[in-house]
Amino acid sequence: KQWYQRRVRGDLISSWAWLTDTDLKRTTEAMIFAAQDQSLRTNWLICTSEQDSNISPLCRMCQEFNETIEHILNGCQKLSHAEYKKRHDKVAATLHWCLSFDRGFEVEGSWFQHRAANILEHESIKILWDFSIQTDNLVEANKPDIVVVNKLDRSALIIDVAIPRDNLVSERELDKIQKYQPLRRELLRIWTLREVTVVPIVIGALGGISPKLSRYLSLLTTRLKPAQLQKTALYGSTDILRHVLGIMT
């Protein structure tokens, strides 16, 4: 996996945790390896490697950019509103299930069937899901994936998920932290909180993670390991590849 190792800018050892710490099907594992090796038969690969002049290298979905693995998994506008969002929401819902369970809310028996409610609240905790937060001052980034408010110690967590290309994982973590600083400052003031922490949860489309992910998860829950989020993201990515490339396995 030399190509993939050159592309990952993060925790290379932990980025392989999904291979040993989860129970992915062998067909799914094989597809992930093929995608990391750039050996799936995309239009771009057929056109360049097999020199088939009858095949355009352009994406069969958008017809705008070369159909590479990276483009299919992260760069196609035709996939952004449905397939990418579905993958993102599954990862976020996994987090929401764990957060809700840990904080005493009733949840489904499995995270995979979890349907997140917009607002969960009891006497000590409030959890907001995909909720636009009203502020006194204009804040453009006012709708993070999850906000957890602890009423007892007057603290809050702003949680946002991203599934970028694997070589952008660490960069996107920093982007998320910076993006939500205006909202963090507003919540400190208007909700009179003692502390507000931005927690970025970023998983590469092919499983890459940064060395910081374990620490970020520890701020949220003790029952969720990075490998479980990797598994969820990877299932989403392989579903996208099957959909676009017509792979039936």
N, C-alpha and C positions, 0 to 999 in steps of 0.2 A: 504493500500500500504506500509506495514511495511518493506518488503524486499527492495522495491525501495528506500524508505527513508533512509535506512541504506547504500545503495550503492551510493547515490548522495553526492558528496563533493562540494557543491557550494551553490547557492542561491535557497534554497528549495521552498520558496514562489513563486519567479519568475519562477521557473521551471514548475509551474502549470499554468502559464499565458495563455498558448495555450488553456486551457480548458474553460476559460471565455472570452478571447479577440479575439477568432477566431470562424469561422463557420464550423468546421470540421463535417463531416457526423457522425451520431451516430454509424454506423458500424465501422468507422475508430477509433473513440474514444474507442469503446469496444475492438478492437484489441490491441490498445496501452495499455489499462489497463491490458488485459490478458498477454501481453508481459512483462509488469512491474512486474506482479505477478508470472511470470514464469509458467503460466498455459496453454500456447499453446502446442499442442501435438507434440513436437519435438521427434526425435528418442530417445534422452537421457531421456526425461520424461517418454515415454512409457516403456523403458527398466527398469528404476529404480523405478518409482512409481507404474506402473502397472505390473511390474515383468513379462514382456513378453519376454521369452527367445528366441523367434523366430525373434526378432527385435534387430539389432545391434545398440548400442548407437551412432555410428559414423555418422558424417555428410553425408547426401545422395549426396552432391555435390562433396566434396573433398575426403571423405573416410579416413581422417587423424585424425580428432579431434572429441570429443564428440559434438553432435549436440545440443548445448544450444542456447538460444536466443542471448546471447552475441556473440557467435561464428558466428551465421547466420548474425547478423547485422554488425559485425566489424572484424571478424577473419578468414573468408574463402577466400583463395586465388582464388578460382574459381569465386568468385563474385567481386573481387577487380577491375578488369579492365573494367567492364561494369556496374553492378548495383551500386556499391559504387561510381564510378565516376559520374554516372548519378545523383545520389542524391547530391553529392558534387557540381556538376556544376549547378544544379537548384538553390541551395542556393547562390552560387557566382553570377549567372545571375540576381537574385533578387537584390543583391547589385549593380551590374553593371547598371541595369535599373534605379535605384534611383539616383546613382551618375551621370549618363548621363543626366537624366531629369533635375536634380537640376542645372547642369552646362551648360544648354542651348543647348544640342544636341537633335536631333530628335530621338524619340524612338517609339516603338509600343505602342498601347493603353493599353496593359496589360503586366505586368512583366512576366506572365506565357508563353507568346508567344515570349518573347525577345530572339533574337539571337545576342550575343555580337560580335561586330567587334573587330579585333585584335588591331586596332589603331583608336581612335577618336581624332580629334585635331581642335582647332580654335585659335584665336589670343591670348587667355589668358590661355587655359587649354589643356592638353594632357592626354588621358586615354589609358593605355595599358592593354590588356587582354591576360593572358596566354602567355606572351611575354618573350623570352630569352633576357636578357639585357647583352650587351657586356661591359666588364670591362677591365681595364689595368692589374690588378692583378687577379689571379685565385680566383673565388668565386663559390663554388659548388652550393649554393642555390641562383641562379640568375634568377629564373622563378616563381615569386609569382603570385597569381591569378590575382591581379589587382594592377596597379600603377597609381596614379593620380598626375600629375605635375601641379602646379599653377605657370605659368610663371611670373605673376605680382609680387607676393611676394616671388618668388624663394623658394618654399617649395614643398615637395612631401609626399605622403602617400603610404606606402607599405602595401597592404592588402592581407591577406591569410586566407583561410577558412579551417576548419577541422570539421569532425563529428565523434568524437571518442565515446567510451563507456562513459556513463554518469558520472561514478566515476573518469574519467580522464580529465574532462573539464578544470579545473583550471591548471592542470599540462601541458596540451597541449597549453594553452594560453602562459604560460611562455616559453615553448619550441619554439613556433613560434617567440616570441620576440628575443630570443637568436639566433635562426637559421638565422635571416635576419640582424643581426648586421654587418657582413662583407659587405653585399650589401649596407646597409645604409651608412656606412663609404665611400664606393666607390662612391656612387651617390653624396654625399656631395662634394667630391673632383672633380670628372670628369664632373659633370653637374654644378659645382659651385653654389650649392644651399645653402640657409641660414639654412634650417631645413628639416630633413627627419624623419618621424615618422612611426614606425611599428605598424600596427593595426591588432591584431588577432581577427578573428570572429569565435568562437568555439561554436557549438551547439551539445549537446549530442544526440546520435541516438534515444533515447527515450524522448528527450525534455529538458534534464538538461542544465542549464546555470549557469554561475558564476555571482557574484554581479557586476563584472566589465563590463559586456557586454553592458549595457545601456550607460555607459560612452564611450566605444569604438565606438558604433554606432553614438553617438552625434558628434564625430569627422568627420563623413562621411556624414550624412544626418539627417534631422529633420522629414522626412516623413515615416521612417521605425521604427517600434517597435520590440523588441525582439520576441514577440508572432508571428509576421508574418514570421520571419525566422524559429521559432520553427515549425510552421505549414508546411512550405516547407520541412524541414528536416523530419518531422514525416510522411508526405505523401510518401517521398522516402523510409523510413524505412518500412512502411506498405506494399508498393509495393514489397519490397524485401521479406518480410515474406509471402505474398501471393504467390509469385513466387516459393519459396523454399518449402513451406508447402502445396501448392496446395489448398489454401483457396480461395473460389470463391466469397465471399461477397465483 
